[in-house]
Amino acid sequence: MHVAPARGTAVQDHVALAEIELCGDLIIAASTAREDRLSPDRIDEVLRAAEERFIEEHGGTAGR
């Protein structure tokens, strides 16, 4: 029996990775919040910070 050699088949879905990171940022913000829920303003703040970090790391604009 012939077995094909293992190749690097890892595929990175950059959109999915960015979404997972955004979810993580929101979870961290929610876990450190004093109130029961994040306010819409706080959510916007977290997402803007994540967008700025993405632009710094990858250049250009995020989704514009």
All heavy atoms as TSV, in Angstrom:
chain	resi	resn	atom	element	x	y	z
A	1	MET	N	N	0.844	-1.161	0.000
A	1	MET	CA	C	0.000	0.000	0.000
A	1	MET	C	C	0.896	1.233	0.000
A	1	MET	O	O	1.851	1.303	0.743
A	1	MET	CB	C	-0.901	0.004	1.231
A	1	MET	CG	C	-1.652	1.267	1.300
A	1	MET	SD	S	-2.705	1.636	2.732
A	1	MET	CE	C	-2.980	0.225	3.637
A	2	HIS	N	N	0.547	2.220	-0.829
A	2	HIS	CA	C	1.302	3.465	-0.927
A	2	HIS	C	C	0.530	4.580	-0.233
A	2	HIS	O	O	-0.638	4.812	-0.520
A	2	HIS	CB	C	1.533	3.831	-2.401
A	2	HIS	CG	C	2.305	5.101	-2.556
A	2	HIS	ND1	N	1.689	6.314	-2.642
A	2	HIS	CD2	C	3.634	5.336	-2.628
A	2	HIS	CE1	C	2.609	7.251	-2.776
A	2	HIS	NE2	N	3.804	6.674	-2.771
A	3	VAL	N	N	1.176	5.250	0.679
A	3	VAL	CA	C	0.548	6.359	1.398
A	3	VAL	C	C	1.223	7.645	0.948
A	3	VAL	O	O	2.451	7.739	0.971
A	3	VAL	CB	C	0.695	6.179	2.926
A	3	VAL	CG1	C	0.093	7.356	3.654
A	3	VAL	CG2	C	0.046	4.884	3.365
A	4	ALA	N	N	0.428	8.575	0.534
A	4	ALA	CA	C	0.978	9.861	0.087
A	4	ALA	C	C	1.596	10.591	1.273
A	4	ALA	O	O	1.080	10.526	2.399
A	4	ALA	CB	C	-0.128	10.707	-0.531
A	5	PRO	N	N	2.722	11.257	1.050
A	5	PRO	CA	C	3.349	11.999	2.146
A	5	PRO	C	C	2.456	13.139	2.616
A	5	PRO	O	O	1.728	13.739	1.825
A	5	PRO	CB	C	4.639	12.535	1.523
A	5	PRO	CG	C	4.413	12.511	0.052
A	5	PRO	CD	C	3.435	11.408	-0.205
A	6	ALA	N	N	2.512	13.381	3.891
A	6	ALA	CA	C	1.712	14.465	4.464
A	6	ALA	C	C	2.273	15.796	3.994
A	6	ALA	O	O	3.465	16.041	4.051
A	6	ALA	CB	C	1.737	14.377	5.984
A	7	ARG	N	N	1.402	16.626	3.510
A	7	ARG	CA	C	1.801	17.961	3.068
A	7	ARG	C	C	1.131	18.987	3.955
A	7	ARG	O	O	0.129	18.711	4.602
A	7	ARG	CB	C	1.359	18.204	1.627
A	7	ARG	CG	C	2.162	17.407	0.639
A	7	ARG	CD	C	1.761	17.810	-0.741
A	7	ARG	NE	N	1.073	16.657	-1.329
A	7	ARG	CZ	C	0.358	16.683	-2.425
A	7	ARG	NH1	N	0.202	17.794	-3.064
A	7	ARG	NH2	N	-0.206	15.593	-2.866
A	8	GLY	N	N	1.690	20.164	3.956
A	8	GLY	CA	C	1.081	21.256	4.717
A	8	GLY	C	C	-0.230	21.662	4.088
A	8	GLY	O	O	-0.245	22.411	3.122
A	9	THR	N	N	-1.313	21.134	4.588
A	9	THR	CA	C	-2.621	21.421	4.014
A	9	THR	C	C	-3.407	22.416	4.847
A	9	THR	O	O	-4.586	22.614	4.616
A	9	THR	CB	C	-3.441	20.127	3.868
A	9	THR	OG1	O	-3.570	19.530	5.162
A	9	THR	CG2	C	-2.801	19.168	2.895
A	10	ALA	N	N	-2.751	23.044	5.800
A	10	ALA	CA	C	-3.446	24.008	6.646
A	10	ALA	C	C	-3.864	25.209	5.805
A	10	ALA	O	O	-3.082	25.777	5.068
A	10	ALA	CB	C	-2.549	24.452	7.794
A	11	VAL	N	N	-5.114	25.557	5.894
A	11	VAL	CA	C	-5.650	26.701	5.176
A	11	VAL	C	C	-6.065	27.737	6.209
A	11	VAL	O	O	-6.707	27.411	7.200
A	11	VAL	CB	C	-6.876	26.293	4.325
A	11	VAL	CG1	C	-7.501	27.500	3.665
A	11	VAL	CG2	C	-6.481	25.244	3.302
A	12	GLN	N	N	-5.668	28.958	5.959
A	12	GLN	CA	C	-6.051	30.015	6.883
A	12	GLN	C	C	-7.146	30.865	6.251
A	12	GLN	O	O	-6.969	31.423	5.177
A	12	GLN	CB	C	-4.857	30.887	7.232
A	12	GLN	CG	C	-3.868	30.203	8.121
A	12	GLN	CD	C	-2.816	31.168	8.635
A	12	GLN	OE1	O	-2.818	32.338	8.322
A	12	GLN	NE2	N	-1.916	30.655	9.441
A	13	ASP	N	N	-8.240	30.951	6.915
A	13	ASP	CA	C	-9.341	31.811	6.497
A	13	ASP	C	C	-9.196	33.097	7.302
A	13	ASP	O	O	-9.569	33.154	8.472
A	13	ASP	CB	C	-10.672	31.116	6.771
A	13	ASP	CG	C	-11.859	31.931	6.290
A	13	ASP	OD1	O	-11.708	33.152	6.066
A	13	ASP	OD2	O	-12.944	31.346	6.167
A	14	HIS	N	N	-8.626	34.105	6.674
A	14	HIS	CA	C	-8.312	35.335	7.396
A	14	HIS	C	C	-9.554	36.055	7.916
A	14	HIS	O	O	-9.509	36.669	8.981
A	14	HIS	CB	C	-7.466	36.251	6.513
A	14	HIS	CG	C	-6.149	35.653	6.166
A	14	HIS	ND1	N	-5.120	35.549	7.075
A	14	HIS	CD2	C	-5.695	35.083	5.027
A	14	HIS	CE1	C	-4.093	34.950	6.508
A	14	HIS	NE2	N	-4.415	34.657	5.265
A	15	VAL	N	N	-10.656	35.962	7.195
A	15	VAL	CA	C	-11.896	36.583	7.659
A	15	VAL	C	C	-12.380	35.872	8.915
A	15	VAL	O	O	-12.751	36.517	9.903
A	15	VAL	CB	C	-12.973	36.565	6.551
A	15	VAL	CG1	C	-14.310	37.043	7.089
A	15	VAL	CG2	C	-12.537	37.411	5.366
A	16	ALA	N	N	-12.365	34.546	8.898
A	16	ALA	CA	C	-12.807	33.783	10.069
A	16	ALA	C	C	-11.901	34.063	11.264
A	16	ALA	O	O	-12.392	34.233	12.391
A	16	ALA	CB	C	-12.832	32.289	9.763
A	17	LEU	N	N	-10.594	34.134	11.036
A	17	LEU	CA	C	-9.675	34.427	12.134
A	17	LEU	C	C	-9.926	35.814	12.714
A	17	LEU	O	O	-9.900	36.001	13.933
A	17	LEU	CB	C	-8.224	34.307	11.656
A	17	LEU	CG	C	-7.763	32.901	11.286
A	17	LEU	CD1	C	-6.363	32.945	10.681
A	17	LEU	CD2	C	-7.793	31.988	12.499
A	18	ALA	N	N	-10.208	36.790	11.856
A	18	ALA	CA	C	-10.499	38.147	12.330
A	18	ALA	C	C	-11.791	38.163	13.142
A	18	ALA	O	O	-11.873	38.830	14.186
A	18	ALA	CB	C	-10.595	39.103	11.149
A	19	GLU	N	N	-12.801	37.425	12.696
A	19	GLU	CA	C	-14.065	37.364	13.430
A	19	GLU	C	C	-13.886	36.694	14.787
A	19	GLU	O	O	-14.466	37.133	15.788
A	19	GLU	CB	C	-15.127	36.631	12.613
A	19	GLU	CG	C	-15.595	37.422	11.423
A	19	GLU	CD	C	-16.602	36.682	10.568
A	19	GLU	OE1	O	-16.928	35.514	10.883
A	19	GLU	OE2	O	-17.074	37.269	9.597
A	20	ILE	N	N	-13.073	35.651	14.834
A	20	ILE	CA	C	-12.811	34.977	16.101
A	20	ILE	C	C	-12.101	35.926	17.054
A	20	ILE	O	O	-12.421	35.989	18.246
A	20	ILE	CB	C	-11.982	33.688	15.869
A	20	ILE	CG1	C	-12.840	32.653	15.145
A	20	ILE	CG2	C	-11.428	33.143	17.176
A	20	ILE	CD1	C	-12.057	31.487	14.577
A	21	GLU	N	N	-11.152	36.695	16.535
A	21	GLU	CA	C	-10.445	37.657	17.376
A	21	GLU	C	C	-11.397	38.738	17.896
A	21	GLU	O	O	-11.329	39.127	19.064
A	21	GLU	CB	C	-9.294	38.295	16.595
A	21	GLU	CG	C	-8.396	39.132	17.479
A	21	GLU	CD	C	-7.125	39.552	16.794
A	21	GLU	OE1	O	-6.768	38.998	15.747
A	21	GLU	OE2	O	-6.480	40.469	17.329
A	22	LEU	N	N	-12.317	39.209	17.050
A	22	LEU	CA	C	-13.307	40.196	17.496
A	22	LEU	C	C	-14.176	39.631	18.614
A	22	LEU	O	O	-14.450	40.319	19.608
A	22	LEU	CB	C	-14.204	40.623	16.334
A	22	LEU	CG	C	-13.604	41.547	15.295
A	22	LEU	CD1	C	-14.585	41.762	14.150
A	22	LEU	CD2	C	-13.196	42.867	15.910
A	23	CYS	N	N	-14.605	38.389	18.442
A	23	CYS	CA	C	-15.412	37.748	19.492
A	23	CYS	C	C	-14.630	37.659	20.791
A	23	CYS	O	O	-15.175	37.933	21.867
A	23	CYS	CB	C	-15.857	36.352	19.049
A	23	CYS	SG	S	-17.100	36.370	17.758
A	24	GLY	N	N	-13.368	37.301	20.690
A	24	GLY	CA	C	-12.523	37.239	21.881
A	24	GLY	C	C	-12.404	38.588	22.563
A	24	GLY	O	O	-12.494	38.689	23.789
A	25	ASP	N	N	-12.215	39.654	21.757
A	25	ASP	CA	C	-12.126	41.004	22.326
A	25	ASP	C	C	-13.411	41.379	23.058
A	25	ASP	O	O	-13.385	41.960	24.145
A	25	ASP	CB	C	-11.845	42.034	21.228
A	25	ASP	CG	C	-10.452	41.913	20.637
A	25	ASP	OD1	O	-9.587	41.233	21.245
A	25	ASP	OD2	O	-10.218	42.494	19.555
A	26	LEU	N	N	-14.556	41.033	22.448
A	26	LEU	CA	C	-15.840	41.346	23.089
A	26	LEU	C	C	-16.051	40.516	24.360
A	26	LEU	O	O	-16.579	41.013	25.356
A	26	LEU	CB	C	-16.990	41.124	22.107
A	26	LEU	CG	C	-17.075	42.152	20.972
A	26	LEU	CD1	C	-18.075	41.691	19.924
A	26	LEU	CD2	C	-17.437	43.523	21.516
A	27	ILE	N	N	-15.630	39.271	24.345
A	27	ILE	CA	C	-15.759	38.421	25.536
A	27	ILE	C	C	-14.905	38.965	26.674
A	27	ILE	O	O	-15.351	39.027	27.826
A	27	ILE	CB	C	-15.394	36.958	25.206
A	27	ILE	CG1	C	-16.468	36.352	24.300
A	27	ILE	CG2	C	-15.196	36.132	26.466
A	27	ILE	CD1	C	-16.077	35.024	23.672
A	28	ILE	N	N	-13.692	39.382	26.355
A	28	ILE	CA	C	-12.814	39.950	27.381
A	28	ILE	C	C	-13.433	41.221	27.941
A	28	ILE	O	O	-13.463	41.418	29.164
A	28	ILE	CB	C	-11.409	40.205	26.811
A	28	ILE	CG1	C	-10.710	38.876	26.533
A	28	ILE	CG2	C	-10.582	41.076	27.757
A	28	ILE	CD1	C	-9.446	38.998	25.705
A	29	ALA	N	N	-13.941	42.081	27.060
A	29	ALA	CA	C	-14.567	43.321	27.526
A	29	ALA	C	C	-15.780	43.025	28.400
A	29	ALA	O	O	-15.979	43.664	29.441
A	29	ALA	CB	C	-14.971	44.187	26.333
A	30	ALA	N	N	-16.576	42.039	28.003
A	30	ALA	CA	C	-17.769	41.692	28.789
A	30	ALA	C	C	-17.389	41.108	30.140
A	30	ALA	O	O	-18.040	41.377	31.154
A	30	ALA	CB	C	-18.633	40.710	28.005
A	31	SER	N	N	-16.318	40.323	30.174
A	31	SER	CA	C	-15.937	39.686	31.434
A	31	SER	C	C	-15.352	40.674	32.437
A	31	SER	O	O	-15.358	40.402	33.633
A	31	SER	CB	C	-14.949	38.540	31.179
A	31	SER	OG	O	-13.707	39.048	30.741
A	32	THR	N	N	-14.857	41.806	31.945
A	32	THR	CA	C	-14.283	42.796	32.853
A	32	THR	C	C	-15.240	43.950	33.142
A	32	THR	O	O	-14.910	44.827	33.928
A	32	THR	CB	C	-12.972	43.374	32.271
A	32	THR	OG1	O	-13.250	43.998	31.017
A	32	THR	CG2	C	-11.936	42.276	32.087
A	33	ALA	N	N	-16.425	43.916	32.518
A	33	ALA	CA	C	-17.398	44.994	32.710
A	33	ALA	C	C	-18.060	44.893	34.074
A	33	ALA	O	O	-18.273	43.792	34.591
A	33	ALA	CB	C	-18.450	44.943	31.610
A	34	ARG	N	N	-18.363	46.024	34.623
A	34	ARG	CA	C	-19.061	46.043	35.914
A	34	ARG	C	C	-20.552	45.815	35.768
A	34	ARG	O	O	-21.198	45.295	36.660
A	34	ARG	CB	C	-18.814	47.374	36.612
A	34	ARG	CG	C	-17.382	47.538	37.034
A	34	ARG	CD	C	-17.176	48.815	37.758
A	34	ARG	NE	N	-15.758	48.939	38.098
A	34	ARG	CZ	C	-15.247	49.930	38.769
A	34	ARG	NH1	N	-16.014	50.909	39.163
A	34	ARG	NH2	N	-13.958	49.950	39.027
A	35	GLU	N	N	-21.086	46.245	34.624
A	35	GLU	CA	C	-22.518	46.077	34.395
A	35	GLU	C	C	-22.801	44.692	33.820
A	35	GLU	O	O	-21.898	43.968	33.456
A	35	GLU	CB	C	-23.045	47.177	33.450
A	35	GLU	CG	C	-22.411	47.202	32.081
A	35	GLU	CD	C	-21.111	48.006	32.001
A	35	GLU	OE1	O	-20.672	48.608	32.990
A	35	GLU	OE2	O	-20.512	47.984	30.921
A	36	ASP	N	N	-24.081	44.335	33.767
A	36	ASP	CA	C	-24.477	43.018	33.267
A	36	ASP	C	C	-24.249	42.871	31.772
A	36	ASP	O	O	-23.953	41.780	31.296
A	36	ASP	CB	C	-25.955	42.744	33.569
A	36	ASP	CG	C	-26.204	42.476	35.043
A	36	ASP	OD1	O	-25.251	42.106	35.748
A	36	ASP	OD2	O	-27.356	42.636	35.475
A	37	ARG	N	N	-24.412	43.947	31.041
A	37	ARG	CA	C	-24.266	43.908	29.583
A	37	ARG	C	C	-23.387	45.064	29.127
A	37	ARG	O	O	-23.359	46.110	29.764
A	37	ARG	CB	C	-25.627	44.047	28.893
A	37	ARG	CG	C	-26.558	42.915	29.198
A	37	ARG	CD	C	-27.921	43.196	28.579
A	37	ARG	NE	N	-28.857	42.168	28.953
A	37	ARG	CZ	C	-29.277	41.225	28.128
A	37	ARG	NH1	N	-28.855	41.190	26.893
A	37	ARG	NH2	N	-30.124	40.323	28.537
A	38	LEU	N	N	-22.713	44.851	28.012
A	38	LEU	CA	C	-21.943	45.942	27.428
A	38	LEU	C	C	-22.908	46.921	26.759
A	38	LEU	O	O	-23.841	46.505	26.066
A	38	LEU	CB	C	-20.963	45.418	26.375
A	38	LEU	CG	C	-19.812	44.563	26.868
A	38	LEU	CD1	C	-18.971	44.095	25.675
A	38	LEU	CD2	C	-18.944	45.322	27.844
A	39	SER	N	N	-22.652	48.183	26.953
A	39	SER	CA	C	-23.469	49.198	26.292
A	39	SER	C	C	-23.090	49.240	24.809
A	39	SER	O	O	-21.984	48.840	24.429
A	39	SER	CB	C	-23.229	50.569	26.920
A	39	SER	OG	O	-21.914	51.010	26.607
A	40	PRO	N	N	-23.988	49.723	23.976
A	40	PRO	CA	C	-23.641	49.858	22.554
A	40	PRO	C	C	-22.388	50.722	22.350
A	40	PRO	O	O	-21.576	50.423	21.473
A	40	PRO	CB	C	-24.878	50.516	21.945
A	40	PRO	CG	C	-26.000	50.055	22.830
A	40	PRO	CD	C	-25.401	50.035	24.216
A	41	ASP	N	N	-22.220	51.755	23.169
A	41	ASP	CA	C	-21.023	52.591	23.056
A	41	ASP	C	C	-19.758	51.800	23.386
A	41	ASP	O	O	-18.729	51.963	22.729
A	41	ASP	CB	C	-21.122	53.812	23.973
A	41	ASP	CG	C	-22.137	54.832	23.488
A	41	ASP	OD1	O	-22.449	54.829	22.272
A	41	ASP	OD2	O	-22.609	55.626	24.319
A	42	ARG	N	N	-19.815	50.950	24.403
A	42	ARG	CA	C	-18.647	50.146	24.779
A	42	ARG	C	C	-18.336	49.110	23.690
A	42	ARG	O	O	-17.167	48.876	23.374
A	42	ARG	CB	C	-18.886	49.449	26.126
A	42	ARG	CG	C	-17.752	48.584	26.587
A	42	ARG	CD	C	-16.484	49.378	26.856
A	42	ARG	NE	N	-15.435	48.474	27.308
A	42	ARG	CZ	C	-14.199	48.449	26.813
A	42	ARG	NH1	N	-13.829	49.312	25.913
A	42	ARG	NH2	N	-13.327	47.577	27.272
A	43	ILE	N	N	-19.365	48.519	23.103
A	43	ILE	CA	C	-19.151	47.574	22.004
A	43	ILE	C	C	-18.469	48.278	20.840
A	43	ILE	O	O	-17.496	47.772	20.278
A	43	ILE	CB	C	-20.484	46.929	21.567
A	43	ILE	CG1	C	-21.018	46.023	22.685
A	43	ILE	CG2	C	-20.321	46.154	20.257
A	43	ILE	CD1	C	-22.426	45.526	22.456
A	44	ASP	N	N	-18.966	49.475	20.490
A	44	ASP	CA	C	-18.346	50.245	19.406
A	44	ASP	C	C	-16.889	50.559	19.720
A	44	ASP	O	O	-16.020	50.482	18.843
A	44	ASP	CB	C	-19.113	51.545	19.154
A	44	ASP	CG	C	-20.464	51.317	18.499
A	44	ASP	OD1	O	-20.690	50.215	17.942
A	44	ASP	OD2	O	-21.298	52.238	18.540
A	45	GLU	N	N	-16.611	50.898	20.969
A	45	GLU	CA	C	-15.245	51.207	21.385
A	45	GLU	C	C	-14.321	49.998	21.203
A	45	GLU	O	O	-13.216	50.114	20.676
A	45	GLU	CB	C	-15.259	51.651	22.852
A	45	GLU	CG	C	-13.921	52.031	23.416
A	45	GLU	CD	C	-14.035	52.407	24.895
A	45	GLU	OE1	O	-15.047	53.025	25.285
A	45	GLU	OE2	O	-13.103	52.059	25.644
A	46	VAL	N	N	-14.783	48.834	21.616
A	46	VAL	CA	C	-13.987	47.603	21.479
A	46	VAL	C	C	-13.751	47.283	20.009
A	46	VAL	O	O	-12.637	46.956	19.602
A	46	VAL	CB	C	-14.685	46.421	22.197
A	46	VAL	CG1	C	-13.997	45.101	21.872
A	46	VAL	CG2	C	-14.714	46.652	23.699
A	47	LEU	N	N	-14.794	47.404	19.196
A	47	LEU	CA	C	-14.664	47.092	17.776
A	47	LEU	C	C	-13.767	48.093	17.056
A	47	LEU	O	O	-12.998	47.709	16.171
A	47	LEU	CB	C	-16.040	47.013	17.115
A	47	LEU	CG	C	-16.944	45.891	17.623
A	47	LEU	CD1	C	-18.296	45.940	16.926
A	47	LEU	CD2	C	-16.290	44.539	17.451
A	48	ARG	N	N	-13.844	49.376	17.433
A	48	ARG	CA	C	-12.954	50.377	16.823
A	48	ARG	C	C	-11.505	50.094	17.167
A	48	ARG	O	O	-10.616	50.206	16.323
A	48	ARG	CB	C	-13.341	51.785	17.269
A	48	ARG	CG	C	-14.399	52.427	16.398
A	48	ARG	CD	C	-14.530	53.910	16.679
A	48	ARG	NE	N	-14.876	54.206	18.060
A	48	ARG	CZ	C	-16.112	54.237	18.533
A	48	ARG	NH1	N	-17.128	53.987	17.753
A	48	ARG	NH2	N	-16.330	54.517	19.800
A	49	ALA	N	N	-11.239	49.723	18.409
A	49	ALA	CA	C	-9.870	49.397	18.824
A	49	ALA	C	C	-9.361	48.190	18.042
A	49	ALA	O	O	-8.208	48.165	17.598
A	49	ALA	CB	C	-9.815	49.127	20.324
A	50	ALA	N	N	-10.220	47.204	17.834
A	50	ALA	CA	C	-9.829	46.017	17.073
A	50	ALA	C	C	-9.558	46.388	15.615
A	50	ALA	O	O	-8.605	45.900	15.011
A	50	ALA	CB	C	-10.922	44.951	17.158
A	51	GLU	N	N	-10.381	47.265	15.054
A	51	GLU	CA	C	-10.179	47.694	13.669
A	51	GLU	C	C	-8.852	48.448	13.529
A	51	GLU	O	O	-8.093	48.216	12.591
A	51	GLU	CB	C	-11.327	48.582	13.211
A	51	GLU	CG	C	-11.154	49.064	11.777
A	51	GLU	CD	C	-12.283	49.969	11.311
A	51	GLU	OE1	O	-12.813	50.741	12.125
A	51	GLU	OE2	O	-12.609	49.897	10.123
A	52	GLU	N	N	-8.563	49.328	14.475
A	52	GLU	CA	C	-7.299	50.072	14.435
A	52	GLU	C	C	-6.105	49.126	14.537
A	52	GLU	O	O	-5.116	49.285	13.829
A	52	GLU	CB	C	-7.263	51.102	15.552
A	52	GLU	CG	C	-8.218	52.258	15.329
A	52	GLU	CD	C	-8.328	53.179	16.526
A	52	GLU	OE1	O	-7.567	53.022	17.502
A	52	GLU	OE2	O	-9.204	54.071	16.480
A	53	ARG	N	N	-6.204	48.112	15.390
A	53	ARG	CA	C	-5.128	47.132	15.527
A	53	ARG	C	C	-4.944	46.359	14.224
A	53	ARG	O	O	-3.832	46.134	13.772
A	53	ARG	CB	C	-5.423	46.187	16.688
A	53	ARG	CG	C	-4.297	45.217	16.995
A	53	ARG	CD	C	-4.592	44.344	18.199
A	53	ARG	NE	N	-5.767	43.506	17.980
A	53	ARG	CZ	C	-6.878	43.548	18.698
A	53	ARG	NH1	N	-6.982	44.376	19.717
A	53	ARG	NH2	N	-7.893	42.759	18.423
A	54	PHE	N	N	-6.057	45.980	13.588
A	54	PHE	CA	C	-5.998	45.260	12.322
A	54	PHE	C	C	-5.304	46.107	11.255
A	54	PHE	O	O	-4.454	45.615	10.517
A	54	PHE	CB	C	-7.415	44.890	11.867
A	54	PHE	CG	C	-7.453	44.176	10.548
A	54	PHE	CD1	C	-7.321	42.800	10.492
A	54	PHE	CD2	C	-7.605	44.878	9.359
A	54	PHE	CE1	C	-7.345	42.128	9.274
A	54	PHE	CE2	C	-7.623	44.221	8.145
A	54	PHE	CZ	C	-7.497	42.844	8.100
A	55	ILE	N	N	-5.661	47.381	11.179
A	55	ILE	CA	C	-5.063	48.270	10.179
A	55	ILE	C	C	-3.573	48.427	10.433
A	55	ILE	O	O	-2.772	48.406	9.491
A	55	ILE	CB	C	-5.782	49.631	10.178
A	55	ILE	CG1	C	-7.202	49.447	9.609
A	55	ILE	CG2	C	-5.010	50.658	9.356
A	55	ILE	CD1	C	-8.097	50.670	9.776
A	56	GLU	N	N	-3.192	48.555	11.693
A	56	GLU	CA	C	-1.768	48.673	12.023
A	56	GLU	C	C	-1.001	47.413	11.607
A	56	GLU	O	O	0.115	47.496	11.100
A	56	GLU	CB	C	-1.574	48.914	13.513
A	56	GLU	CG	C	-1.953	50.298	13.963
A	56	GLU	CD	C	-1.845	50.455	15.475
A	56	GLU	OE1	O	-1.395	49.524	16.166
A	56	GLU	OE2	O	-2.227	51.520	15.968
A	57	GLU	N	N	-1.591	46.252	11.828
A	57	GLU	CA	C	-0.930	44.991	11.535
A	57	GLU	C	C	-0.911	44.663	10.045
A	57	GLU	O	O	0.047	44.083	9.547
A	57	GLU	CB	C	-1.595	43.839	12.299
A	57	GLU	CG	C	-1.391	43.907	13.797
A	57	GLU	CD	C	-2.176	42.840	14.545
A	57	GLU	OE1	O	-2.855	42.014	13.900
A	57	GLU	OE2	O	-2.098	42.830	15.787
A	58	HIS	N	N	-1.995	45.022	9.337
A	58	HIS	CA	C	-2.144	44.592	7.948
A	58	HIS	C	C	-2.104	45.740	6.931
A	58	HIS	O	O	-2.122	45.481	5.735
A	58	HIS	CB	C	-3.446	43.798	7.780
A	58	HIS	CG	C	-3.513	42.602	8.672
A	58	HIS	ND1	N	-2.800	41.446	8.424
A	58	HIS	CD2	C	-4.187	42.383	9.826
A	58	HIS	CE1	C	-3.060	40.573	9.377
A	58	HIS	NE2	N	-3.876	41.116	10.253
A	59	GLY	N	N	-2.112	46.956	7.419
A	59	GLY	CA	C	-2.115	48.095	6.517
A	59	GLY	C	C	-3.447	48.272	5.817
A	59	GLY	O	O	-4.317	47.429	5.876
A	60	GLY	N	N	-3.610	49.405	5.180
A	60	GLY	CA	C	-4.833	49.659	4.432
A	60	GLY	C	C	-6.009	49.903	5.339
A	60	GLY	O	O	-5.865	50.304	6.496
A	61	THR	N	N	-7.180	49.654	4.812
A	61	THR	CA	C	-8.405	49.838	5.575
A	61	THR	C	C	-9.090	48.497	5.763
A	61	THR	O	O	-8.970	47.611	4.925
A	61	THR	CB	C	-9.378	50.805	4.865
A	61	THR	OG1	O	-9.656	50.282	3.576
A	61	THR	CG2	C	-8.775	52.194	4.750
A	62	ALA	N	N	-9.815	48.381	6.821
A	62	ALA	CA	C	-10.523	47.130	7.124
A	62	ALA	C	C	-11.924	47.195	6.569
A	62	ALA	O	O	-12.775	47.879	7.107
A	62	ALA	CB	C	-10.556	46.883	8.617
A	63	GLY	N	N	-12.155	46.494	5.460
A	63	GLY	CA	C	-13.497	46.380	4.911
A	63	GLY	C	C	-14.046	47.631	4.292
A	63	GLY	O	O	-15.239	47.787	4.151
A	64	ARG	N	N	-13.207	48.563	3.908
A	64	ARG	CA	C	-13.701	49.806	3.282
A	64	ARG	C	C	-13.185	49.934	1.902
A	64	ARG	O	O	-12.264	49.500	1.444
A	64	ARG	CB	C	-13.271	51.016	4.098
A	64	ARG	CG	C	-13.980	51.031	5.433
A	64	ARG	CD	C	-13.706	52.300	6.143
A	64	ARG	NE	N	-14.306	52.162	7.464
A	64	ARG	CZ	C	-14.027	52.938	8.442
A	64	ARG	NH1	N	-13.183	53.919	8.305
A	64	ARG	NH2	N	-14.593	52.785	9.605
